[in-house]
Amino acid sequence: MIDPWFDPIQYSYLPGTIFGTTIGLWGALMGCLCGYRTLFAWLIISGCLLLAASIILLILGIIALKTGQPYGIWYAFLLPGIQGSFMLPFFLWLLRSRRLHIELNAMMAEDLRDVSR
């Protein structure tokens, strides 16, 4: 049997906990800051970086599974990698559509101001 990368009993909770907390905080920031035009680019870039991190975790999980690592090691990388790879594209689409909705509302409000004058 191959040597484990780390002790799965003590450290297997770390990848999922750190990644899940980071995505949760990013989601809270996304909800609070998507209305600000200057921070929208930061939200998109950080979301793409989180998506890249989830793909890296997914690849690490597949490598760990193929090399015969114990369950606590490959599962710790594979689960957050799969979840992030499926959820983050939807969140990025949601962020973009919410920003588009905010821009359209601003344009309609501007049109109503022009009509009332």
MODELLER restraints for C-alpha pairs under 7 A, 6 or more apart:
rsr = mdl.restraints
at = mdl.atoms
rsr.add(forms.Gaussian(group=physical.xy_distance, feature=features.Distance(at['CA:2:A'], at['CA:68:A']), mean=6.66, stdev=0.5))
rsr.add(forms.Gaussian(group=physical.xy_distance, feature=features.Distance(at['CA:2:A'], at['CA:69:A']), mean=6.81, stdev=0.5))
rsr.add(forms.Gaussian(group=physical.xy_distance, feature=features.Distance(at['CA:4:A'], at['CA:69:A']), mean=5.82, stdev=0.5))
rsr.add(forms.Gaussian(group=physical.xy_distance, feature=features.Distance(at['CA:4:A'], at['CA:70:A']), mean=6.84, stdev=0.5))
rsr.add(forms.Gaussian(group=physical.xy_distance, feature=features.Distance(at['CA:8:A'], at['CA:72:A']), mean=4.96, stdev=0.5))
rsr.add(forms.Gaussian(group=physical.xy_distance, feature=features.Distance(at['CA:8:A'], at['CA:73:A']), mean=5.64, stdev=0.5))
rsr.add(forms.Gaussian(group=physical.xy_distance, feature=features.Distance(at['CA:12:A'], at['CA:72:A']), mean=5.72, stdev=0.5))
rsr.add(forms.Gaussian(group=physical.xy_distance, feature=features.Distance(at['CA:12:A'], at['CA:73:A']), mean=6.01, stdev=0.5))
rsr.add(forms.Gaussian(group=physical.xy_distance, feature=features.Distance(at['CA:12:A'], at['CA:76:A']), mean=5.48, stdev=0.5))
rsr.add(forms.Gaussian(group=physical.xy_distance, feature=features.Distance(at['CA:13:A'], at['CA:76:A']), mean=6.56, stdev=0.5))
rsr.add(forms.Gaussian(group=physical.xy_distance, feature=features.Distance(at['CA:15:A'], at['CA:76:A']), mean=6.11, stdev=0.5))
rsr.add(forms.Gaussian(group=physical.xy_distance, feature=features.Distance(at['CA:15:A'], at['CA:77:A']), mean=6.33, stdev=0.5))
rsr.add(forms.Gaussian(group=physical.xy_distance, feature=features.Distance(at['CA:16:A'], at['CA:76:A']), mean=6.21, stdev=0.5))
rsr.add(forms.Gaussian(group=physical.xy_distance, feature=features.Distance(at['CA:16:A'], at['CA:80:A']), mean=5.38, stdev=0.5))
rsr.add(forms.Gaussian(group=physical.xy_distance, feature=features.Distance(at['CA:19:A'], at['CA:80:A']), mean=6.90, stdev=0.5))
rsr.add(forms.Gaussian(group=physical.xy_distance, feature=features.Distance(at['CA:30:A'], at['CA:43:A']), mean=6.58, stdev=0.5))
rsr.add(forms.Gaussian(group=physical.xy_distance, feature=features.Distance(at['CA:33:A'], at['CA:39:A']), mean=6.67, stdev=0.5))
rsr.add(forms.Gaussian(group=physical.xy_distance, feature=features.Distance(at['CA:34:A'], at['CA:40:A']), mean=5.80, stdev=0.5))
rsr.add(forms.Gaussian(group=physical.xy_distance, feature=features.Distance(at['CA:34:A'], at['CA:95:A']), mean=6.95, stdev=0.5))
rsr.add(forms.Gaussian(group=physical.xy_distance, feature=features.Distance(at['CA:34:A'], at['CA:99:A']), mean=6.42, stdev=0.5))
rsr.add(forms.Gaussian(group=physical.xy_distance, feature=features.Distance(at['CA:35:A'], at['CA:99:A']), mean=6.69, stdev=0.5))
rsr.add(forms.Gaussian(group=physical.xy_distance, feature=features.Distance(at['CA:35:A'], at['CA:102:A']), mean=6.81, stdev=0.5))
rsr.add(forms.Gaussian(group=physical.xy_distance, feature=features.Distance(at['CA:44:A'], at['CA:92:A']), mean=6.90, stdev=0.5))
rsr.add(forms.Gaussian(group=physical.xy_distance, feature=features.Distance(at['CA:47:A'], at['CA:92:A']), mean=6.73, stdev=0.5))
rsr.add(forms.Gaussian(group=physical.xy_distance, feature=features.Distance(at['CA:51:A'], at['CA:84:A']), mean=6.48, stdev=0.5))
rsr.add(forms.Gaussian(group=physical.xy_distance, feature=features.Distance(at['CA:51:A'], at['CA:85:A']), mean=6.25, stdev=0.5))
rsr.add(forms.Gaussian(group=physical.xy_distance, feature=features.Distance(at['CA:51:A'], at['CA:88:A']), mean=6.03, stdev=0.5))
rsr.add(forms.Gaussian(group=physical.xy_distance, feature=features.Distance(at['CA:54:A'], at['CA:80:A']), mean=6.68, stdev=0.5))
rsr.add(forms.Gaussian(group=physical.xy_distance, feature=features.Distance(at['CA:54:A'], at['CA:81:A']), mean=4.41, stdev=0.5))
rsr.add(forms.Gaussian(group=physical.xy_distance, feature=features.Distance(at['CA:54:A'], at['CA:84:A']), mean=5.16, stdev=0.5))
rsr.add(forms.Gaussian(group=physical.xy_distance, feature=features.Distance(at['CA:54:A'], at['CA:85:A']), mean=5.73, stdev=0.5))
rsr.add(forms.Gaussian(group=physical.xy_distance, feature=features.Distance(at['CA:55:A'], at['CA:81:A']), mean=5.79, stdev=0.5))
rsr.add(forms.Gaussian(group=physical.xy_distance, feature=features.Distance(at['CA:55:A'], at['CA:85:A']), mean=6.11, stdev=0.5))
rsr.add(forms.Gaussian(group=physical.xy_distance, feature=features.Distance(at['CA:57:A'], at['CA:77:A']), mean=5.21, stdev=0.5))
rsr.add(forms.Gaussian(group=physical.xy_distance, feature=features.Distance(at['CA:57:A'], at['CA:78:A']), mean=6.37, stdev=0.5))
rsr.add(forms.Gaussian(group=physical.xy_distance, feature=features.Distance(at['CA:57:A'], at['CA:80:A']), mean=6.95, stdev=0.5))
rsr.add(forms.Gaussian(group=physical.xy_distance, feature=features.Distance(at['CA:57:A'], at['CA:81:A']), mean=4.69, stdev=0.5))
rsr.add(forms.Gaussian(group=physical.xy_distance, feature=features.Distance(at['CA:58:A'], at['CA:77:A']), mean=6.30, stdev=0.5))
rsr.add(forms.Gaussian(group=physical.xy_distance, feature=features.Distance(at['CA:58:A'], at['CA:78:A']), mean=5.04, stdev=0.5))
rsr.add(forms.Gaussian(group=physical.xy_distance, feature=features.Distance(at['CA:58:A'], at['CA:81:A']), mean=4.02, stdev=0.5))
rsr.add(forms.Gaussian(group=physical.xy_distance, feature=features.Distance(at['CA:58:A'], at['CA:82:A']), mean=6.00, stdev=0.5))
rsr.add(forms.Gaussian(group=physical.xy_distance, feature=features.Distance(at['CA:60:A'], at['CA:77:A']), mean=6.25, stdev=0.5))
rsr.add(forms.Gaussian(group=physical.xy_distance, feature=features.Distance(at['CA:61:A'], at['CA:74:A']), mean=4.74, stdev=0.5))
rsr.add(forms.Gaussian(group=physical.xy_distance, feature=features.Distance(at['CA:61:A'], at['CA:75:A']), mean=6.67, stdev=0.5))
rsr.add(forms.Gaussian(group=physical.xy_distance, feature=features.Distance(at['CA:61:A'], at['CA:77:A']), mean=4.56, stdev=0.5))
rsr.add(forms.Gaussian(group=physical.xy_distance, feature=features.Distance(at['CA:61:A'], at['CA:78:A']), mean=4.22, stdev=0.5))
rsr.add(forms.Gaussian(group=physical.xy_distance, feature=features.Distance(at['CA:62:A'], at['CA:78:A']), mean=6.73, stdev=0.5))
rsr.add(forms.Gaussian(group=physical.xy_distance, feature=features.Distance(at['CA:64:A'], at['CA:74:A']), mean=5.00, stdev=0.5))
rsr.add(forms.Gaussian(group=physical.xy_distance, feature=features.Distance(at['CA:65:A'], at['CA:74:A']), mean=5.40, stdev=0.5))
